[in-house]
């Protein structure tokens, strides 16, 4: 594991959906997810061996893509490299509410601790996915380069994840229907009315419906409106605009954001095949740093979260 003279290492997973060349520049380790299509299993290698257009074209033609959590052997070998590196490590994981991989990483490390009693490893649930997880990772790398220790960086990630805002819209409800996330009748009605859902992540890292718009153009305008309402003007922090092979709309959305009265640094990225298997082609997302999302919890949600935190020892991670 390359440390780049840091006092801690970072491990992340491929569901961060960042460009491969950017991730390579971070000098971090990436644990790959996998997906299965008609021609067999593929590793999610951040679009190194397959282009987004090829993958999403296959989905548009009716091919199915399925996913599963990272195999035990891959998890263990990743943890072994971290443990034997001699450098304290922070493992930033894909939301535990969307995959069982986080729990697998935690349980596997529990099995291995006796073998590596001197290893320092912090495993953190990002409670985010795709470009939202990626935006968190980008800043975590910067904080690591600034000199945070592994323990400090883990605490930073546990707090910073609540300031990452990710909103996305889908071209249709069909993929959500196939995944069992909405009833068949809701998908049929949505198609007839040309309803485009706006989704986000709740505080636990689950997908949550935020709203809906009639038609694609209105859904993209709604993303811009949401951005204006929640964005904190931090010119040093990048914004991510992600798409599932919808480059024309991705470019148009980026251009509209750049017309706003801010000095914005916007990065474009492609939604990876693991997330893409569940959202389908033409998803568009905008991800940015904003206010603390916990401030907008309802009273009953605050009570539930407080109770859950006490049960987990107050860490809430």
N, C-alpha and C positions, 0 to 999 in steps of 0.2 A: 504493500500500500504506500503510495507516494504521499509524503507529508508536507512537502514544500516548506520545510523548516517551521512547521506549525507545532504548537504544543498539544494539539489534538487532531485526530482524524475524523472524517465524516463518511458515513455509509448512507446511501439512499437507495430507493428502488426505482425501477424504470417507469412507474406510473407518474413520475414528476412531469413527463411529457415536455421536456426541454430539448432543444436541438443538440444532436450528438457532439458537434464541435464545441458548443458552449460548455457542456458537461465535461468534456475532455479537458478543457482549460481550468476546471475547478480542482483537478487532481484529487478526486474522490473515487470511492468504489461504488459501483452501481450493481445492485442485485436484480437480475432480470426476471420479470414475469414471463409467462408464455401464453400462447393462444393456439387454437386448433382450427384449421380450415379443411377443405376437402382433400388437399394434398398433404395433410399431416400437421405435425406440431411445428410451430415457429417460436423462436425467442423474440421477445420484445427488446430489440437492440437499438431503440431510438431511431428507427427508420434507416438503419444502415444497410440492411439486406432487402428491404422492400420499400417502395415509395408510398406515401400516403395515397396518391392518386390510384396506384395499382390496388391497394387494399380496399379502398372505398368503392372503386369501380366494381370489384368483385361482389361487395355487399349490395350494390345497386342492382346487380344482375340476379340477385336472389340467393347468393351463397351465404351460408351461415358461418359465424365465427364464435367459438365458445372459449371460455377462460376458466382458470382454476387458481387456487392459491399456490404460492411458490413451493416446490417439493422440499421435503425435509432435507435431502442431501445437499441441495443448493443453499438452504438456510444455514446448515451446519458448516459447510465449507466457507461461507462468507464470514460467519462468526469466528471460525478458527483463524482466518487471516487477520481479523481485527484483534483477536486475543494474543496472537504471536507477533504482532507488529511492534510491540514494546511502547506504543503510544496510546494514551487514553482516547477512546472513540465514542462518538455520538452517532446512533443509528436512527435516522429520521424515516418513519414508515408511513405508507399509504393508510388512509382512514380505516380504523378497525371496524367501523360500522358498515363498510363496503366490501371488506375482505377479511378472511380469517388469518391472513399472513402475519399481521402484527402479533396475534396471540401465539402463533407458531414460533415466531422469533423469540418471544418472551419465554415460552416453555422450553424451547431448545437451549436457550442460554442458561436457564435454571438447571438443566441436566449437565451442562458443561462447566459450571462454576467451580466445581471441585477439581477439575482437571487444570484450570487456569486461575488459581487463587489470587494471583497478583495482577490479573488483567482488570482494567477499568473500562466498563462498557455501560453507556446510558442509552436505553431504548425508549424512543419518544414517539407517541402516536401524533401525527400531524393533524389529525381530524380534518384533513383536506384531501383532494385528489386532483389529478391532471394539472393544468396550468396553475391552479391555486396552490397545490403542493409545490410546484416548481418555483413560484414566486417566493414562497417561504424559504426554499432551499437556496435560492440566489442570495438572499440577504444573510442567511445562516453562514454561507461560505465567506461572505464579507466580514461578518462578525468574528469568525474563526481567524481570518487573516489579520484582524486587528489585535488578536492576542488573547481572546477568551479561552479559559480552560475548558475541558470537556464538561465538567460539572456546571460551569457558568453558561456554556452554550446550550446545554440541555434545558436549564431553567429559562434561558432566553426564548428557546423554541416553544416551550410550554405556555409562555405568556404571549409571544408574538403571533401565534396561530390565530388568535381571536381578533387580530387587526387586519387579517387578509380577507378581502371580499371577492367572491367569485360568483358571477351571474352568467347564465348561458341560456340560449334558446335553441329549440330543435325544429327541424323542418317538418316533422310529423310526430304523432303520438304512437306510431306503430311499433317502434322498437321498445318503448316502455311497456306496451301491451304484451309483446312477446316475452318480455322479462318478468311479467307478472306484477309490475308496479302499478298498473292502472287496470280497471275492468275493461272487458271487450267493448261494452256499450259506450263507455266514455271515449274510447279511441274512435269508434265509428261516428259518434256525434261530433267529436272534435274535427274529424276529417271533413264532414259535411259543412261545418261552420267555418272551416279554415282557421281553426284555433291553433296558435303557436304558444306553447307553454314557456314561461320564464322560470328557471329553477336556480337554486343556490344550495349551500350547505348549511345545516343547522349547527348548533354549538357542539354537538356530539359527533359530527362528521357524516350525518345521513343526508341523502338528497331530500330537498324540501321544495315544494311548489311555492313560488313567490308571487306569481301572477300569470296573466295570459294576454295575448293580443290577437286581434283579427287580422291575419295576414302577415307575411314575412317582413315587409317593410316596416310595419308598425312595431313588430317585435324588436327589430334592430334599433328603431328610434327609442323604444322603451329602455333598452340597454344603455343608451347614451344618457337618458334621463336619470336612471338609477345611478350611473357613474357621477353625474353632477351633484346628486343629492348626498352621496356618501364619500366622495373622494376627499382626502386630506391633501392639501397642496404641498407636496414634498417633492421638489424638483429633482432631488438626487436619487429618488427611487423609481425604478422602471415600472411600466404598466405592460401587461401581457394581453395581446389579442390572439386568441387561439381559434382554429377552425378544423373541422373534419372534412378536408378537401372542399372548402368553399372559398377559394382564394379571392374571387372577384368581390364577394361580400366582405371578406376579411379586410381587403384593401380599402373598400368603401367605408367601412366602420372606422378603420384607422384614420383615414383622411378626415372624417367628421370629428373625431376626437381631437385631432390636431388643430382644428378650427376653434376649439374652445379657448377661453382666455387664461390658459395655463401654459407653462413651459414644460411640455410633456416629453418623456423619453419612452417611446413605445417599441416593444419587441413583438415580433410575430412568431408564432410557433404552431405546430400541428398536433392535434389531438391524437394520442398514441393508439395502437391497435387494441390494447386491453380495454381502455375506456371506450374507444370507438366501437367495440363489439357490443356495447350496451346502449350507446346513445345513437348509433347509426350515422350515416353520412350527413354532412351539411350543418352540423352543430357549430354555433358561433358563441364564443365566450369573451368576456372582458374581466380581467383580474387586476386588482389594485389594492394599495394600502389605504385604509380608512379608519374610522372611529372604532372604538372597542365594541364589538358586536354583542358583548354581554350586557351593555347598557340598555339594550332594547328587549331584554327578556321580560316576559310577563311576570307578575307577582307569583303565580302558582309555579311557573318554571323555575324561578329563583329558589323557591322552597324545595322543589324536587332536586335541584342541582346541589343545594346545601346538604340535603339528606344523603345524596349519592356520594358527595365528597367526604362526609364523615365516615361512611361505610368503607371507603377506599383509603382511609387514613389521612384524608385531607389533601392528598396530592392532586387528585383530579386529573391525572395523566393517563 
